[in-house]
Amino acid sequence: METSLLNKGNLLVTMELITVILLFFGGLFSGTVNTLVGGGSIISVPLLITLGLPTHLAIGTNRFAMVFNTGVSAIDYHKKVKYNIRLASFIAVFASIGSFLGAYIVLQTDERILEYIIGVLMLIMGSMIFYKKKLGLEENKANITKRNPILIFTLSFLLGIYGGFFGAGISTMFAFLFVSLFGISFIQSAGITRFIVSILSIIAVSIFLINGKIEPVFGLILAMSFVAGAKIGVKLAVKAGNIWIRRLFILLVVASSLRLLIF
């Protein structure tokens, strides 16, 4: 009897150890991908669900850990490439206001409808990046006319509504916004996007915390792996350059859109 209980105890310890290993290294990969081109949640949320967390708890836990990934990568990107922190701050303000309002809009909208809309938009974005070969490869000074600020801040506000509480593909959409409308390179846009998404994630996490939708142990392990992934991702981005980031961006857009439209 004692031997049987001992064997069961060892099995539970082994299973918990395997869970920790899978969560950490899965998070490391997800955090690295997220830092490079965004979309890391496509990997980490299903992983959390596979490891036993209910969907809403998995999303909340992932958002908690994502604060650390986007925060660290935003700081490291700024050290390496000196992105426009003023522009990032202005857009973060409008996106944050939108994310607060999104609590009342998105929570009453059919999640599947949103997935289809974003999936189609991401396919359009990927096509534009694919056919415009030089888009995002060279740094151009943003031509801020009277029209551009209104357009940028309006789109940021709308993306904030969507991204604060749903969020699938939000980093990709912001990156596309900067590359296509501001002429910013992929590496620069990656830094600005991480800065903005870190603010949105903090807002989202506050909502999940209030509703008890964060698993602390899983969240802390994932946060540690996300921080390590952020460090690796920034180094890879700077070393690889805009051409490889562009290729990864297109690949991520296709994978994300297929996930949203089909699964």
GUDO-688258 format. One record per residue: residue in one letter; x, y, z of N, C-alpha, C in turn. Coordinates in steps of 0.2 Angstrom, whole numbers, padded with zeros to 4 digits, always signed. Layout:
<rs>
aXYZXYZXYZ;...
</rs>
This chain:
<rs>
m+0004-0006+0000+0000+0000+0000+0004+0006+0000;e+0009+0006+0005+0014+0012+0005+0018+0013-0002;t+0020+0007-0004+0024+0008-0011+0019+0010-0016;s+0013+0009-0016+0008+0011-0021+0007+0019-0021;l+0006+0021-0015+0006+0028-0013+0012+0032-0015;l+0018+0029-0014+0024+0032-0015+0025+0033-0023;n+0023+0028-0027+0023+0028-0034+0019+0033-0037;k+0013+0034-0034+0008+0039-0036+0011+0046-0035;g+0014+0047-0029+0017+0053-0027+0023+0055-0032;n+0027+0050-0034+0033+0051-0038+0030+0053-0045;l+0024+0050-0047+0021+0051-0054+0019+0058-0054;l+0016+0061-0048+0013+0067-0048+0019+0073-0049;v+0024+0071-0045+0030+0076-0045+0033+0076-0052;t+0033+0070-0055+0036+0070-0062+0031+0074-0067;m+0025+0073-0066+0020+0076-0071+0021+0084-0070;e+0021+0086-0063+0022+0093-0062+0028+0096-0065;l+0034+0092-0064+0040+0094-0067+0040+0095-0075;i+0037+0090-0078+0036+0090-0085+0032+0096-0087;t+0026+0098-0083+0022+0104-0084+0026+0110-0084;v+0030+0111-0079+0035+0117-0078+0040+0117-0084;i+0043+0112-0086+0047+0112-0091+0044+0114-0098;l+0038+0111-0099+0035+0112-0105+0032+0120-0105;l+0030+0122-0100+0028+0129-0099+0033+0134-0100;f+0039+0132-0097+0045+0137-0098+0048+0138-0105;f+0049+0132-0108+0052+0132-0114+0047+0134-0120;g+0041+0132-0119+0035+0134-0123+0035+0142-0123;g+0035+0144-0117+0035+0152-0116+0041+0155-0118;l+0047+0152-0118+0053+0155-0120+0052+0156-0128;f+0050+0151-0131+0049+0151-0139+0043+0156-0140;s+0038+0156-0137+0032+0161-0138+0035+0168-0137;g+0038+0169-0131+0041+0176-0130+0046+0179-0135;t+0050+0174-0138+0055+0176-0143+0051+0178-0149;v+0046+0174-0151+0042+0176-0157+0039+0182-0156;n+0036+0183-0150+0032+0189-0149+0036+0195-0149;t+0042+0195-0147+0047+0201-0147+0049+0202-0154;l+0050+0197-0158+0052+0198-0165+0046+0201-0170;v+0040+0198-0170+0035+0200-0175+0028+0200-0171;g+0028+0199-0165+0021+0199-0162+0018+0192-0163;g+0012+0191-0160+0008+0185-0161+0010+0179-0157;g+0014+0180-0151+0016+0175-0147+0011+0171-0143;s+0005+0175-0142+0000+0172-0139-0004+0166-0143;i-0003+0166-0149-0005+0161-0153-0002+0154-0151;i+0004+0154-0148+0008+0149-0146+0006+0147-0138;s+0007+0153-0134+0006+0152-0127-0001+0150-0124;v-0006+0153-0127-0013+0152-0125-0015+0145-0126;p-0014+0142-0132-0016+0135-0133-0011+0130-0128;l-0005+0132-0127-0001+0128-0122-0004+0128-0115;l-0006+0134-0113-0009+0134-0106-0015+0130-0106;i-0019+0130-0111-0025+0126-0111-0024+0119-0111;t-0019+0117-0115-0016+0110-0115-0014+0108-0109;l-0011+0112-0105-0008+0110-0098-0013+0110-0093;g-0020+0112-0095-0025+0111-0090-0029+0117-0088;l-0027+0123-0090-0031+0129-0088-0037+0130-0092;p-0043+0132-0089-0048+0134-0093-0047+0140-0098;t-0051+0141-0103-0049+0146-0108-0048+0153-0105;h-0053+0155-0102-0053+0162-0099-0047+0163-0094;l-0045+0158-0090-0040+0158-0086-0033+0158-0090;a-0033+0154-0095-0027+0154-0099-0026+0161-0102;i-0031+0164-0105-0030+0171-0108-0028+0176-0103;g-0031+0176-0097-0029+0181-0092-0022+0179-0089;t-0020+0173-0088-0013+0171-0086-0008+0173-0091;n-0010+0172-0098-0005+0174-0103-0004+0182-0103;r-0010+0185-0102-0009+0193-0102-0005+0195-0097;f-0006+0192-0091-0001+0194-0085+0006+0193-0087;a+0008+0188-0090+0015+0186-0092+0017+0191-0097;m+0012+0192-0102+0014+0197-0108+0016+0204-0106;v+0014+0206-0100+0016+0213-0098+0024+0213-0097;f+0026+0207-0094+0034+0207-0093+0037+0206-0100;n+0035+0203-0104+0038+0202-0111+0038+0208-0115;t+0032+0211-0115+0032+0218-0119+0036+0223-0116;g+0035+0223-0109+0039+0229-0105+0046+0228-0106;v+0049+0222-0105+0056+0221-0106+0059+0222-0113;s+0055+0220-0118+0057+0221-0125+0056+0228-0127;a+0051+0232-0125+0051+0239-0126+0057+0243-0124;i+0059+0241-0118+0065+0244-0115+0071+0242-0119;d+0072+0236-0120+0078+0234-0124+0078+0236-0131;y+0073+0236-0134+0072+0239-0141+0074+0246-0141;h+0072+0250-0136+0074+0257-0136+0081+0258-0135;k+0084+0254-0131+0092+0254-0130+0096+0253-0137;k+0093+0248-0141+0096+0246-0147+0095+0250-0153;v+0089+0252-0154+0087+0256-0160+0084+0263-0159;k+0083+0265-0153+0081+0272-0151+0074+0274-0155;y+0069+0270-0154+0063+0271-0158+0060+0278-0155;n+0055+0280-0159+0052+0287-0157+0047+0286-0151;i+0050+0287-0145+0046+0286-0139+0040+0291-0138;r+0041+0297-0141+0036+0302-0141+0030+0300-0145;l+0031+0297-0151+0026+0295-0155+0022+0289-0151;a+0026+0284-0148+0024+0278-0145+0019+0280-0139;s+0021+0286-0135+0018+0288-0130+0011+0291-0132;f+0011+0295-0137+0005+0298-0139+0000+0293-0141;i+0002+0288-0145-0002+0283-0148-0005+0278-0142;a-0001+0277-0137-0002+0273-0131-0008+0276-0127;v-0008+0283-0127-0014+0286-0123-0020+0285-0127;f-0020+0286-0134-0027+0285-0137-0029+0278-0137;a-0024+0273-0138-0026+0266-0138-0028+0264-0131;s-0025+0267-0125-0028+0265-0119-0035+0268-0117;i-0036+0274-0120-0043+0276-0119-0048+0271-0123;g-0046+0269-0129-0050+0265-0132-0051+0258-0129;s-0046+0256-0125-0046+0249-0122-0051+0249-0116;f-0051+0255-0113-0056+0256-0107-0063+0255-0110;l-0065+0259-0116-0071+0259-0119-0073+0252-0121;g-0067+0248-0123-0068+0242-0126-0071+0237-0121;a-0071+0238-0115-0074+0234-0110-0081+0233-0111;y-0084+0238-0113-0092+0239-0114-0094+0236-0121;i-0089+0237-0126-0091+0235-0133-0089+0228-0134;v-0083+0226-0133-0081+0219-0135-0084+0214-0131;l-0085+0215-0125-0088+0210-0121-0095+0208-0123;q-0098+0212-0127-0105+0211-0129-0105+0209-0136;t-0099+0208-0139-0099+0206-0146-0097+0199-0147;d-0100+0196-0152-0098+0189-0153-0091+0188-0155;e-0087+0184-0151-0080+0184-0151-0078+0181-0158;r-0082+0176-0161-0081+0173-0167-0081+0178-0173;i-0086+0182-0173-0086+0188-0178-0080+0192-0178;l-0078+0194-0172-0071+0198-0172-0066+0194-0175;e-0065+0187-0173-0060+0183-0176-0060+0183-0184;y-0066+0182-0187-0066+0182-0194-0064+0189-0197;i-0066+0195-0194-0065+0201-0196-0057+0202-0196;i-0054+0201-0190-0047+0202-0190-0043+0197-0194;g-0045+0191-0195-0042+0186-0199-0042+0189-0207;v-0047+0192-0209-0048+0194-0216-0043+0200-0216;l-0043+0205-0211-0039+0211-0212-0032+0209-0212;m-0030+0204-0208-0023+0202-0208-0021+0199-0214;l-0025+0195-0218-0023+0193-0224-0022+0198-0229;i-0026+0204-0229-0025+0210-0233-0018+0213-0231;m-0017+0214-0225-0011+0217-0223-0005+0213-0225;g-0005+0206-0225+0000+0202-0227+0001+0202-0234;s-0004+0203-0238-0003+0204-0245+0000+0210-0247;m-0002+0215-0244+0001+0222-0245+0009+0222-0244;i+0011+0219-0238+0018+0219-0236+0021+0214-0241;f+0018+0209-0244+0021+0204-0248+0023+0208-0255;y+0018+0211-0258+0019+0214-0264+0023+0221-0264;k+0023+0224-0259+0027+0230-0258+0033+0228-0255;k+0038+0226-0259+0044+0223-0257+0049+0227-0252;k+0048+0234-0253+0053+0238-0249+0050+0241-0243;l+0043+0240-0242+0039+0242-0237+0042+0240-0230;g+0044+0244-0226+0047+0242-0219+0054+0240-0219;l+0058+0241-0225+0065+0239-0225+0069+0245-0224;e+0067+0251-0226+0070+0257-0225+0067+0262-0221;e+0071+0265-0217+0068+0270-0213+0066+0277-0216;n+0060+0279-0216+0058+0285-0219+0056+0290-0214;k+0057+0296-0215+0054+0301-0210+0047+0301-0211;a+0043+0301-0205+0036+0301-0206+0034+0308-0208;n+0030+0308-0213+0027+0314-0216+0020+0316-0212;i+0021+0319-0206+0015+0320-0203+0011+0326-0205;t+0006+0325-0209+0002+0331-0212-0004+0332-0207;k-0008+0336-0209-0014+0337-0205-0019+0331-0205;r-0018+0327-0210-0023+0321-0211-0020+0315-0207;n-0013+0315-0207-0010+0309-0204-0011+0308-0197;p-0010+0313-0193-0011+0312-0185-0019+0310-0184;i-0023+0313-0187-0030+0311-0186-0032+0304-0187;l-0029+0302-0193-0030+0295-0195-0026+0290-0191;i-0020+0292-0189-0016+0287-0184-0019+0287-0178;f-0021+0292-0175-0024+0292-0168-0031+0289-0168;t-0035+0290-0173-0042+0286-0174-0041+0279-0174;l-0036+0277-0178-0035+0270-0179-0032+0267-0173;s-0028+0270-0169-0025+0268-0163-0030+0267-0158;f-0035+0272-0158-0041+0272-0153-0045+0266-0154;l-0046+0264-0161-0050+0258-0163-0047+0252-0161;l-0040+0252-0162-0036+0246-0161-0036+0245-0153;g-0036+0250-0150-0036+0250-0142-0042+0246-0140;i-0048+0248-0143-0054+0245-0141-0054+0238-0142;y-0051+0236-0147-0051+0229-0149-0045+0225-0145;g-0039+0228-0145-0033+0225-0142-0033+0224-0134;g-0037+0229-0131-0036+0229-0123-0040+0223-0120;f-0045+0220-0124-0049+0215-0121-0049+0208-0125;f-0048+0209-0131-0048+0203-0136-0040+0201-0138;g-0038+0205-0142-0031+0206-0143-0027+0201-0148;a-0031+0196-0151-0027+0192-0156-0025+0196-0162;g-0018+0196-0163-0016+0199-0169-0015+0207-0168;i-0016+0209-0162-0015+0217-0161-0008+0219-0162;s-0003+0216-0160+0004+0218-0162+0005+0218-0169;t+0003+0213-0173+0004+0213-0180+0000+0219-0183;m-0006+0221-0181-0010+0226-0184-0006+0233-0182;f-0004+0234-0176+0000+0240-0175+0006+0241-0179;a+0010+0235-0180+0016+0235-0184+0015+0237-0191;f+0009+0235-0194+0007+0236-0200+0006+0244-0201;l+0002+0246-0196+0000+0253-0196+0006+0258-0196;f+0012+0256-0192+0018+0260-0192+0022+0260-0199;v+0022+0254-0201+0026+0252-0207+0023+0256-0213;s+0016+0255-0214+0013+0257-0220+0011+0265-0220;l+0009+0267-0214+0007+0275-0214+0013+0279-0212;f+0018+0277-0208+0023+0281-0206+0030+0280-0209;g+0030+0274-0213+0036+0273-0216+0042+0271-0212;i+0040+0268-0206+0045+0266-0201+0047+0259-0202;s+0053+0257-0201+0056+0251-0202+0053+0245-0198;f+0053+0239-0199+0050+0234-0195+0053+0234-0188;i+0060+0235-0188+0063+0234-0181+0061+0240-0177;q+0060+0246-0180+0058+0252-0176+0051+0251-0174;s+0047+0248-0179+0039+0247-0177+0039+0242-0172;a+0043+0237-0172+0043+0232-0166+0044+0235-0159;g+0048+0240-0159+0049+0243-0152+0043+0247-0150;i+0041+0251-0155+0035+0255-0153+0029+0251-0152;t+0028+0246-0155+0022+0241-0154+0023+0238-0147;r+0029+0236-0145+0029+0233-0139+0028+0238-0133;f+0030+0244-0134+0029+0249-0129+0021+0250-0128;i+0017+0250-0134+0010+0252-0133+0007+0245-0131;v+0008+0240-0133+0005+0233-0131+0006+0232-0123;s+0012+0234-0121+0013+0233-0114+0008+0237-0109;i+0007+0244-0112+0002+0248-0108-0005+0245-0109;l-0007+0242-0115-0013+0239-0115-0014+0233-0111;s-0008+0229-0111-0008+0223-0107-0009+0224-0099;i-0006+0230-0097-0007+0232-0090-0015+0233-0088;i-0018+0237-0093-0025+0238-0092-0029+0232-0092;a-0028+0227-0097-0031+0221-0098-0030+0217-0091;v-0024+0216-0089-0023+0212-0083-0027+0215-0077;s-0027+0221-0076-0031+0224-0071-0038+0221-0071;i-0041+0221-0077-0048+0218-0077-0048+0210-0076;f-0043+0207-0078-0043+0200-0077-0042+0198-0069;l-0038+0202-0066-0036+0202-0059-0043+0203-0055;i-0046+0208-0056-0053+0209-0053-0057+0204-0053;n-0057+0200-0059-0062+0195-0060-0059+0188-0058;g-0053+0188-0055-0050+0182-0053-0048+0177-0059;k-0046+0180-0065-0044+0176-0070-0037+0175-0072;i-0033+0175-0067-0026+0174-0067-0023+0168-0063;e-0020+0163-0065-0017+0158-0061-0010+0160-0059;p-0008+0162-0053-0002+0165-0051+0004+0161-0052;v+0004+0154-0051+0010+0150-0052+0012+0149-0059;f+0007+0147-0063+0008+0147-0071+0010+0154-0073;g+0007+0159-0071+0009+0166-0073+0016+0168-0072;l+0018+0166-0066+0025+0168-0064+0030+0164-0068;i+0029+0158-0069+0034+0154-0073+0034+0156-0080;l+0028+0158-0083+0027+0160-0090+0030+0167-0090;a+0030+0171-0085+0033+0178-0085+0040+0178-0086;m+0043+0173-0082+0051+0172-0082+0053+0170-0089;s+0049+0165-0092+0051+0163-0099+0050+0168-0104;f+0045+0172-0103+0044+0178-0107+0049+0183-0107;v+0052+0185-0101+0057+0189-0100+0063+0187-0104;a+0065+0181-0103+0071+0178-0107+0070+0178-0114;g+0063+0177-0116+0062+0177-0123+0062+0184-0126;a+0061+0189-0122+0061+0196-0124+0069+0198-0125;k+0073+0195-0121+0080+0197-0122+0083+0194-0128;i+0081+0187-0129+0083+0184-0135+0081+0187-0141;g+0074+0189-0141+0071+0191-0147+0074+0198-0149;v+0075+0203-0145+0078+0209-0147+0085+0208-0150;k+0089+0204-0147+0096+0202-0150+0095+0199-0157;l+0090+0195-0158+0089+0192-0164+0087+0197-0169;a+0082+0201-0167+0079+0206-0172+0085+0211-0174;v+0089+0213-0170+0094+0218-0172+0099+0215-0176;k+0101+0208-0175+0106+0205-0178+0103+0203-0185;a+0097+0200-0186+0094+0198-0192+0093+0203-0197;g+0090+0209-0194+0089+0215-0199+0082+0215-0201;n+0080+0220-0205+0073+0221-0207+0071+0216-0212;i+0075+0213-0216+0073+0208-0221+0070+0202-0218;w+0074+0199-0213+0071+0193-0210+0065+0195-0206;i+0065+0200-0203+0059+0202-0199+0053+0203-0203;r+0054+0205-0209+0049+0206-0214+0046+0199-0216;r+0051+0194-0217+0049+0187-0219+0045+0184-0213;l+0047+0185-0207+0044+0182-0201+0037+0185-0200;f+0037+0192-0202+0030+0195-0201+0025+0192-0206;i+0027+0191-0212+0022+0189-0217+0020+0182-0215;l+0025+0178-0212+0023+0171-0210+0019+0171-0204;l+0020+0175-0200+0016+0176-0194+0009+0178-0196;v+0008+0183-0200+0002+0185-0203-0003+0180-0206;v+0001+0176-0210-0003+0170-0213-0005+0165-0208;a-0001+0163-0203-0002+0158-0198-0008+0161-0194;s-0008+0167-0192-0013+0170-0187-0019+0171-0191;s-0020+0173-0197-0026+0173-0200-0029+0167-0201;l-0025+0162-0203-0028+0155-0204-0031+0152-0197;r-0027+0154-0192-0030+0152-0185-0036+0155-0183;l-0037+0161-0185-0043+0165-0183-0049+0163-0188;l-0047+0162-0194-0053+0160-0199-0055+0153-0199;i-0050+0148-0197-0052+0141-0198-0053+0138-0191;f-0049+0139-0186-0049+0135-0180-0053+0139-0175;
</rs>
